[in-house]
Amino acid sequence: MAERIFEDLNDWFEHEDMTPGKRKVLKAAVELFATQGFDGTSTAQISELSEMSQGTIFKYFKTKRDLLKAIIEPLVNNLIPNYGQDFITKQVPKDAQFEDLIRFVVRNRLEFMYTNHDVISIFVNEIMINDELLAEAKEKLIPVFLHSIDTLQGMFNGIKLEPENFIRLLAGQLLFEFMRVTRFSPAENYDLDEVSAHIANLMIAALK
């Protein structure tokens, strides 16, 4: 049986073999860490939101740092590498016209970012201050990045565009949008189609 590819952390939590109580703790911690930060969140708050006692939380995770690790590891070890590889090799249409390819990639990557914006926000905050996590992320994610460049090379046949420049432009647009959603305006009522079309149009104009 082929390995299931997850693109949503909540989906991953639901299918992992764990007790319902542990799942509640993880989901509560994601919500609180994303909105209040790791240091700004107490285990008492996680206990209240998850409806699990602090004793139960520490039965599942020895420290709050272990709880954070349990949230970030699926993103670094599973969601980004596996879904990234699957997206490039199986989902990106190989024979699409250039503009259609841009629109497809932008829409798909923006959806992934929006769906997982809580855990990505936690991850980004942590790699700014945690050198160990940064080194682990580089080890896992750089091969995905290099594979993406190699695959895109064949898709830009006849088009004067370096794949590195395409990824740089895409990453810049998505990073700005990520900051806008997580820092400057709420993620609720988000029109994914409208935003992705706007970003794709900007990229197409810039690349032309």
C-alpha positions as CSV (number, residue, x, y, z in Angstrom):
1,M,0.0,0.0,0.0
2,A,1.4,3.4,-1.0
3,E,2.3,5.8,1.8
4,R,-0.4,8.4,2.3
5,I,0.7,11.9,1.6
6,F,-0.5,14.5,4.1
7,E,-0.9,18.2,3.3
8,D,-2.7,19.3,6.4
9,L,-1.2,19.0,10.0
10,N,-4.7,18.4,11.5
11,D,-5.2,15.5,9.0
12,W,-1.9,14.1,10.1
13,F,-2.9,14.3,13.7
14,E,-6.2,12.6,13.0
15,H,-4.5,9.6,11.3
16,E,-1.5,9.2,13.7
17,D,-1.8,6.4,16.3
18,M,-2.3,8.4,19.5
19,T,-4.9,8.7,22.3
20,P,-7.7,11.2,21.9
21,G,-6.4,13.1,24.9
22,K,-2.9,13.5,23.3
23,R,-4.5,14.7,20.1
24,K,-6.5,17.3,22.0
25,V,-3.3,18.6,23.7
26,L,-1.5,18.9,20.4
27,K,-4.3,20.8,18.7
28,A,-4.7,23.1,21.7
29,A,-1.0,23.8,21.8
30,V,-0.9,24.6,18.0
31,E,-3.7,27.1,18.4
32,L,-2.1,28.8,21.4
33,F,1.5,28.7,20.2
34,A,0.4,30.3,16.9
35,T,-1.5,33.1,18.5
36,Q,0.5,33.8,21.7
37,G,3.9,32.4,21.0
38,F,5.7,29.5,22.7
39,D,7.0,31.5,25.6
40,G,3.7,33.4,26.0
41,T,1.7,30.2,26.4
42,S,1.5,28.3,29.8
43,T,0.7,24.6,30.3
44,A,-2.3,25.8,32.3
45,Q,-3.7,27.5,29.2
46,I,-3.1,24.4,27.1
47,S,-4.8,22.4,29.9
48,E,-7.9,24.6,29.9
49,L,-8.3,24.7,26.1
50,S,-7.7,21.0,25.6
51,E,-9.7,20.0,28.7
52,M,-6.8,17.8,29.8
53,S,-5.2,18.2,33.2
54,Q,-1.6,19.5,33.4
55,G,-0.6,16.1,34.9
56,T,-2.0,14.4,31.8
57,I,-0.1,16.8,29.5
58,F,3.2,16.0,31.3
59,K,2.4,12.3,31.0
60,Y,2.3,12.7,27.2
61,F,5.2,15.2,27.0
62,K,7.9,15.6,29.6
63,T,8.3,19.3,29.0
64,K,6.6,22.1,27.1
65,R,9.6,22.0,24.7
66,D,8.9,18.3,23.9
67,L,5.3,19.3,23.1
68,L,6.6,22.0,20.7
69,K,8.9,19.4,19.1
70,A,5.9,17.0,18.6
71,I,4.1,19.8,16.7
72,I,7.0,20.9,14.4
73,E,8.5,17.5,13.6
74,P,5.5,16.4,11.4
75,L,5.9,19.6,9.4
76,V,9.7,19.2,8.9
77,N,9.8,15.4,8.5
78,N,6.5,14.6,6.8
79,L,4.4,17.4,5.4
80,I,6.9,19.5,3.6
81,P,9.3,16.8,2.3
82,N,6.7,14.2,1.3
83,Y,4.0,16.6,0.0
84,G,6.6,18.7,-1.7
85,Q,8.0,15.7,-3.6
86,D,4.5,14.4,-4.4
87,F,3.4,17.9,-5.6
88,I,6.3,18.3,-8.0
89,T,6.4,14.8,-9.4
90,K,2.7,13.9,-9.5
91,Q,0.5,17.0,-9.4
92,V,2.2,19.7,-11.4
93,P,0.9,19.3,-15.0
94,K,3.9,18.6,-17.1
95,D,2.4,19.8,-20.4
96,A,0.7,23.0,-19.1
97,Q,1.2,26.3,-20.9
98,F,3.4,28.7,-19.0
99,E,0.7,30.9,-17.6
100,D,-1.5,28.0,-16.6
101,L,1.5,26.4,-14.8
102,I,2.1,29.6,-12.9
103,R,-1.5,29.8,-11.8
104,F,-1.6,26.2,-10.8
105,V,1.6,26.3,-8.7
106,V,0.6,29.6,-7.0
107,R,-2.9,28.3,-6.1
108,N,-1.6,25.0,-4.8
109,R,1.2,26.4,-2.7
110,L,-0.9,29.2,-1.3
111,E,-3.5,26.7,-0.2
112,F,-0.9,24.6,1.5
113,M,0.4,27.6,3.3
114,Y,-3.0,28.8,4.3
115,T,-4.2,25.4,5.5
116,N,-1.2,25.1,7.7
117,H,-0.6,28.7,8.6
118,D,-0.7,28.1,12.4
119,V,2.1,25.5,12.4
120,I,4.1,27.4,9.8
121,S,3.9,30.5,12.0
122,I,5.2,28.5,14.9
123,F,8.0,27.0,12.8
124,V,9.1,30.3,11.4
125,N,9.2,31.9,14.9
126,E,11.3,29.0,16.2
127,I,13.9,28.8,13.5
128,M,14.7,32.4,14.1
129,I,16.0,31.5,17.6
130,N,16.6,27.8,17.5
131,D,19.9,26.9,15.7
132,E,19.3,23.1,16.2
133,L,15.9,23.3,14.5
134,L,17.3,25.5,11.7
135,A,20.0,22.9,11.0
136,E,17.5,20.0,11.0
137,A,15.1,22.0,8.7
138,K,18.0,22.6,6.2
139,E,18.9,19.0,6.2
140,K,15.3,17.9,5.4
141,L,14.2,20.8,3.1
142,I,17.2,21.6,0.9
143,P,17.0,18.3,-1.0
144,V,13.3,19.1,-1.7
145,F,14.3,22.5,-3.0
146,L,17.0,21.1,-5.3
147,H,14.7,18.4,-6.6
148,S,12.1,21.1,-7.3
149,I,14.6,23.1,-9.3
150,D,15.6,20.0,-11.4
151,T,12.0,19.2,-12.1
152,L,11.0,22.8,-13.1
153,Q,14.0,22.9,-15.4
154,G,12.2,20.6,-17.8
155,M,9.0,22.5,-17.6
156,F,10.4,25.8,-18.7
157,N,11.4,24.4,-22.1
158,G,11.6,27.3,-24.6
159,I,11.1,29.9,-21.9
160,K,14.0,32.1,-20.8
161,L,13.6,31.7,-17.1
162,E,15.9,30.1,-14.5
163,P,14.0,27.9,-12.1
164,E,15.9,29.5,-9.2
165,N,14.5,32.8,-10.2
166,F,11.0,31.4,-10.4
167,I,11.2,29.9,-7.0
168,R,12.7,33.1,-5.6
169,L,9.8,35.1,-7.0
170,L,7.2,32.7,-5.8
171,A,8.7,32.4,-2.3
172,G,8.9,36.2,-2.0
173,Q,5.2,36.5,-2.9
174,L,4.1,33.7,-0.6
175,L,6.2,35.0,2.3
176,F,4.6,38.4,2.0
177,E,1.2,36.9,1.9
178,F,2.0,34.7,4.8
179,M,3.0,37.7,6.9
180,R,-0.1,39.6,5.8
181,V,-2.4,36.7,6.9
182,T,-0.7,35.8,10.1
183,R,0.5,39.3,11.3
184,F,-1.6,42.0,9.8
185,S,-5.0,40.7,9.1
186,P,-7.1,37.7,10.2
187,A,-7.1,34.4,8.3
188,E,-10.9,34.0,8.5
189,N,-13.0,34.7,5.4
190,Y,-9.9,34.4,3.2
191,D,-10.7,34.3,-0.5
192,L,-8.0,31.9,-1.7
193,D,-9.0,32.0,-5.4
194,E,-9.0,35.8,-5.5
195,V,-5.6,36.1,-3.7
196,S,-3.9,33.3,-5.7
197,A,-5.2,34.9,-9.0
198,H,-3.8,38.2,-8.0
199,I,-0.4,36.8,-7.1
200,A,-0.3,34.7,-10.3
201,N,-1.0,37.8,-12.4
202,L,1.7,39.8,-10.7
203,M,4.2,37.0,-11.3
204,I,3.2,36.5,-14.9
205,A,3.6,40.3,-15.5
206,A,7.0,40.3,-13.8
207,L,8.3,37.3,-15.6
208,K,7.2,38.7,-19.0
